Amino acid sequence: MAFAKWPLLLALACAPALALDLHGLKPDEIAVWAAPVEGDGPATAHRADAPVNPASTMKLLTGWAALNRLGPDYRWKTALLSAAPVEGDALKGDLYWLGGGDPRFDNGDLLSLLYSLRLRGIRQLDGRLLLDKRAFVNVAGADDFDGDAGRAFVVAPDTHLVNLKVAWLTFFNDGQGPRVALDPPLAGVELRAALQPGPDEPCPDVRRFISIENDGRQVRATGSLPPACDGQRAYVNVLGHDAFAGQDFAALWRALGGTGPLRAARGRAPDDARELASWQSQPLAVALSDINKYSNNTMARTLFLTLGREAGGGDTAAAAERALREELIHRGMDDVGALVLENGSGLSRRERVTARMLGEVLLDAARGPYAGEFIASLPIAATDGTLKKRFADLGPRLRMKTGTLNDVKALAGYWQAADGRRLAIVAIVNSPRAMESGKALDAVVADLARGFNTETMRSSARR
C-alpha cells in the first residue's frame, strides 16, 4: 500500500522545531514524528529525517515485516529424526534434533517433544544426539557489548535455543533448612551453595538476600535466606548453546525414564532419516507479543533470522536484511538509504532509522490486515510490559514500544483519543544524557497525546 506522500512531506518540511516543548532536551538530542492514523492529517516533525539509533524500537520494523511476509499464524517446527532401526525400546543409532529456530521453545516444549518420542516406545538411545543446525547460516552479531557478556539480554539467537539459554535456581527454606536446586540439573554446571537461615521478613526478590556468582559453568549462591523466600527463583545464563541444548535434552530425557544418549555433537540428518517426533510452536503473533511487551532481544533476533531463512539464500542474516528492505519498498517506503541494520532487534550500536520511516511503518501497520496483532503486541501504559510503571496519567489508551541503550531512549507506538481516532508517535533521544532523559521524553509524548485529544475534540465540535 503506497502512501499519499506529498501532503505528509510538505508538513514535515514546514513543521517548526519550536512547535514542540522539548522539556529541557536540546534540539539536536531528540527526533520526533507524529501523524494521525485515520485520514491525511498533518504530521508533527522535529529532526524526523535524521538517522538515529532506535534501540529496541527497531523491533517494530522486524515484527511488522514478519507479520506481512510470514503471517500471524506462522509456526516454527522442531523435529527428532533418525535413520537407525528400533529394536525393542532402543534406538540403535544416532538421533538428530532438527532445530527450527523457535524463539519461544522452552523446557515444557522440549518435554512434550521427548514425551512424543517415549510414546513411540523408545526409551533407550544407543547413539549420539546430533544437533542439525541447518536452519540458520550466520546469525548476525551485536558488536560492542562485551561488557555485558553473560547477561541474558545479550544471548545470541540459535537454531536450538531452549529456555532462552537460562537455567533456574529454585530456593527452598522449610523444615530441611535453606538450600537451592538447579533446574534443569545440567551435567556441565556445578552448583555450590553456602546458605544460612535468614531473617523473618518479606522476600520480594531473592537476590536481595542471596549473592549469585556465575561464570557459565560454575554457579555459586551465598547469603542468608529468609523463610519467605521458599520457592523463589532466579535465572542464570550458563554454557554455550550446543552444550546447553545437549545437556538439557539429556536431563529431561532422564526425567522421563529414558537412558542415553552417548553424547551430543553437531550433525546433519541424512536424507533417508525418518521423523520420530515433532513439535509446532504457538503462532508468530504470540511470539511477537513477548518480543515487544518485554523487549526480548534474543527472540527478536531469532525472528529477524526467520525472515531470512524463509526468504532463502546462503547467508541467513543477509537474507533477512534484504527481506526487510524489500518489504519497506513494497509498501511504498522507498527512502531506505538511512536504514542501517545489524540484527533487527535494536541491541546494536550501529543500527539507524529515521523517525519518519519508523512512523510510516506504524501507519502502515495500523492500516493493514494485521493491525490487531501488531497493536496488541505493544506494551500498554500503566498496565503491562515495559510500560507497566509509566504514563499512569494517560493509561491504556497509550500503547508504545520502549527502547533503551546507554545513549538512547526511545518510544514509538499509538495514542487513541476518546473518539477512537489514533495518533502514531515516534520520539527518540540520542545523547550522552539519554539515561537521564526519561521524564522529558515521556513529557514530549504526553504533550502530543493531549494535543491530539484537543484537536479531535475541536474536529468533533466542527462536525
N, C-alpha and C positions, 0 to 999 in steps of 0.2 A: 504494500500500500504506500504510494508516494504521498508526501505532504504538499500542501499548498504553501510553498516556502516564502514567496515574495513578501506577504504581509509580515510574516514572522521575522525574516531577515531585516526588513525595514525597521521593525520595532526594536530589534536587537541593536541595530546601528545607532538608533536615536535615543535609546534608553540612557538617561543621565546617571552617572555614578552617585550623584548626590541624592537621588530619589530614595536611596536606601540608608537607613540608620545602621551603621556598622558596629555600633555598640562598643567602640573603643578599638576595634580592629583597624589596622592600616589598610588603605585601599588596595595595596598590592599583596595583601595577605589572604584575600578571600575571593573566590569566584562564585557567582550566584546566577541562577537561571530559574524562572518560574513562568508557567503558562497554563491557562485553563485546558482541561481535558475535553470538555464539551464546547464545541464551537471554535471559532478562529480568533478568540480574544487576543489582545496584545500581550507580549511577553515582557517580563521584568528581567533585566540582564545587567550584570556587572562583571566585567572580565570573562564573559561567557565563552569566548573563543580562545582563551589562554590554556595551553596544555598544562594540566595539573595532575599530581599524584592523587588518585581517588581513594587510596587504601581499600577497605573492604566493600565500598560501594561498587567496585569493579565486578563484584559477584552478580550484580544486577544484569550486566551485559551477558555474562556467561549463562545465567539462568534463563534470560529472555531468548537467547539463541537456541538453547537446548529445548525449550518448550516448542519453539517454532519448527525446529528441524527434526526432533525426536518424538514430540507429542507428550502430553502429560501422563499417559498411561505406559510409557516406555518402561521396560523392566530389565534388570540385569540377571543373567543366568550363571550359576556356579554348578559345576558338574564333577563327578568322580567317574573315571574311565579306566578300563583295563583290557588288555588283550590276553591276560593269563586265564587259565582254567580255574574253576572252583571245584574242589574235592571235599565233600562233606561240608564243614563250616569254614574251610580255609581257602583263601585266595592264594594260589600257588605262584605268585609273581608280583610284579610292580603294580602299584595303584597310582594313577595320575589324577592330580587335582587341577582341573582346568579353571583358572581364576577368571572371573568376568569383570573385575574392577567395580564390584558393587560397593558404593560409598557407605552404605548402612549395614554391611554384613557384620553381625556380632556373634557372640558365643551362643545365643539362643538359635540363630540361623544355622550355625555350624553343627550344633547338637541335632537339629532337625535333619540336616543333610546326613549326618552319621547314623541317626536312627533309621533313616530310609535304607542305608546300607545293611544295618542289622536286620531289618525286616526281610531283606532278601535272603537271610540265613547265613550271612557271613559274620564270623566272629574273630577269625584269626587272619592276620595279614602277614604272610610269609615273606613278602618282598619289601621293597622300598616305597616310601611316599615321595613321588616326584611332582614338583610344582611346575605346571605348564603355564608360562607367563607370556604367551604369545599375544595377548590382548593389547598390551602397551609396548611400543618401541620408542624409548626416550620419554621420560616423564616430565621434563622441563624443571628447572631449578627454582630456587628462591635465594638469590645471591645476597650476601652481606647480612646474614642473620646468624653468623657463627656464635655470637654471644648468647643466643637463645637455644643452642643445641641441647637436646634432651627434653625440651618443653613440648607439651602436647600440640600446641598450635603450629609448630613447625614440622610435624610429622609429614613426610612426603607421601604422595599417593602411591598405590601399588596394586597390581592385579590381585594380590592375595591379602588385601587389607582386612584385618579381623579386629573388631572391637576398637578401631582407630589406633591399634597397636598399643593399647594400655592394659595393664593388669590392675586388679583392685586389691587393696589392703582392707580387710574387714577386721575391725577391732571388737574385742569382747571383754567385758568386765562383769562377771557374775560370781557364783559361788566358787568357781575354779580359779578366780583371780584374773588379773589383766593379761591379755595375750592378743596375738594378731595372726591372721592367716592370709596367705597369698591365693588369690582366685583369678585365673586357674593356677594350679600348682605347677609352674613351669620348671622343667628339669634343669634348665640352664641359668636359673635365677636363684641366688642364695639369699634367704631372708634371715636377718639377725635382729633380734628384739631384746631390748632391755627396758621393760616396762614396770613401773611401780604403781600401786594404788593411788589414785588422785583424789582431790577434794570433792566434797559433795556439793556440786554446783552445776548449772546448766551447761550443755555441750552443743552450742550452735554449729561448731566446726571443730572436728577432732584435731586439726592442725594447730589450733590454739594451744593445745596441751602436749602434742607429740611432734618431735623433730624427725623428719624423714629425709635421709640421705640416699641418693640413688645414682649409681654410675652406669646403669644399664644392665649390669649383671649381678650386682650385689645391692640389696636394699637393706638399710638399717633404720629401725624405728626405736627411738628412745624418748622417755618422758614419763610423766605421771598421768594416768588415765582415770578420769572420774567415772563413777558408775553410770552416769547419764550418757556416756559415750558408747555404751554397749550397743553393738550393731552398726555403729557408724562406719563409713567407708571413705577411703581416699585413693586416688588413682596414681599409678606410676608408669612412666613411659620406659619400657625396657626392651632390650635385644634389638636386632635388625628385623626387617620384615620377614625374610625367609625363616630365620630361627624362631621368631615368634609364631608364625603360622604352623611350622612343623611341630613345635613343642605344644602349642595349644591343641592341635589335632590329636596328638598322642595322649594328652591329659584327658580330653573329653572322650576319646575312644575307650580309654581305660575305665572311665566313669560309667560307660555303657556296658561294661563287662567284656570289652574286646582286648585282644593282645596284638602286639606289633604296633607299627611297622618296624622294620630293622633300623632304618634311619631316614632322614629327609634330605633331599637334594633337588636340583632343578632338572627338568627333562621334558621333552615334547612328546605328547601321546602319539603313538603310531596310527596310521590311517585305519587300521583294522581294529582299533580299540572300540569296545562297546560301552555304552553308558550304563553304569550300575546304579547311580543315584543322582538327583539334581535338586537344585533349589532356585526358585524365582523370587526376586526381591519384590518389595512393595513398589507402587508406581513412582515415577520420577517426581510427580507433584509432592509426594510425601518427603522425598529426599530434599527437594527444593525448600520446603518449609524449615527443615532442620538447618540447612545451609544458611538461609537468610535470617531466621529468627535468632540463631545462636552464633552466627558469623563463623561457621566452621571452615577453616582454610583447607584442611585435608580433603574434606568432602567436595568442596568447590573445585579444587584442583583435579580431583578424580572425575567430576562431571565435565570439566574442560577437556580432559583426555578422552572421555567417552565420545564427545563431539568429533574428535579427531579419528578415533577408531571407526566410527560409523561413516565418516567421510571417506576413509580409505587413504592409502599412501603409506610409504615406508616409515616415515617419522611421525609418530602419533601427535607430538606436541606441535610440530609444524602444520600438520593437517588440521589440528584444532584451531590454530590461529587463522588459517586460510578459510575454514568454515565460518568462523565468526565474522571475518571481514566480508565474506561473500553475502552473509545474511544482512549485514548493515547496508550494503549496496543494493541488494534485492529489495529492501524495504524503503529505499529512497534516501538513505543517509550515505551519500556517495563521497562526502568530505571526510575520508578516514585517514588523511595524512598525519593528523596529530595523534592518532591512536598508537600507543606502544603497549605491546603485550609481553608478559613473561610467563605467567602460569594461569591467568584468568581468575585469580582469587583476590588480588589486592595485597597479598603478602609479598610485597615487592618494593624495592627502592626505585625501580626503573619504569614501572607501568605508568602510562599517562593517558588521559582522556580530557576532552573539554566538557565543561558544564552543559553546554548546548547539546552535544551529542548524547550525553547521559540523559538529559531532559527529553530529547526526541525519542530515545528508547522507552522512557517512561510513558510518553504519549502513545507510542505505537502499541506498547503492551496493554495499556488501559483501553484502547480502542479495538484490540484484536480478539480473536476467538478464545484465547486462553487468559483473558483478563482476570477471571475469577481465581484461577490457580496462582497466577503471578502475584496479585494483590494480597491474597490470603497468606502468602509465604512471608510477608513483611512483618516485622515486629509492630505490635500495637502499643501506642503511647500509654504509659502508666498501667500497663496490663501484663505484657509478657516479653520474653526475649531480652534483647539488649536495650529495649526502651522501658523496661518494667519500672524503673525508678526515675523516669524523665517525663517532662511535659504533663504533669498531673493536672495543670490548669486547662489543657486542651483535650486530654482524654482520648478515647478510642476513635474519634474521627481522624486522628493523625496516625498514619502508618508509614514508617520510614526505615530504610536500611542505614545502619551506622557504619562508620569506618574510623579506625584509629591506628596510627603509627607514631613514631617519635615526633615527626614534624608534620603530621597530618591529622586533621579532624574533619569528618565529613558526615553529611546527612543527605539522603535522597529518597523521595517517595511521594506520598499523596496526602493532601488535606481535603476532607469532604465537608462542604458547607451544609448548613441546615436544610437548604432546599435540594440537596442531593448532588449539586454540581461539584466537580473536583478540580483541584489545583495540583499540578505536578511541580515539585520543588526540588532543586539541587542546590546545595550550599557546601563548599569545600574550602577549608583553610589549609594552606601550605605555608608554614612559617616555623622558625625555631621556637616560637611562642605557642605552638599549636596545643600542647598539652594543657596550657592554662586558658585556652580559648573556649572551653566547653560552654560556659554560660553565655558568652557573646554569640556563639554560633546558634545556640538554642533560641536566643532572643531574636536573631535575624529571621529564623524560620517562623517563630511565633508571630512576628510582625507581618510576614507575608500571609500567613493563615488568617489572621484577624483582618488584614486589609482586604483579602478576598471575600471574607464574610460580609464586610461592609459594602463592597461593590455588588455582591449578589443581592443584598437587601435593596440597594438602590435600583438594580435592574428589575427586581420584582415589583417595586413600587411604580416604576415607569410603565410596566405592563398593566 
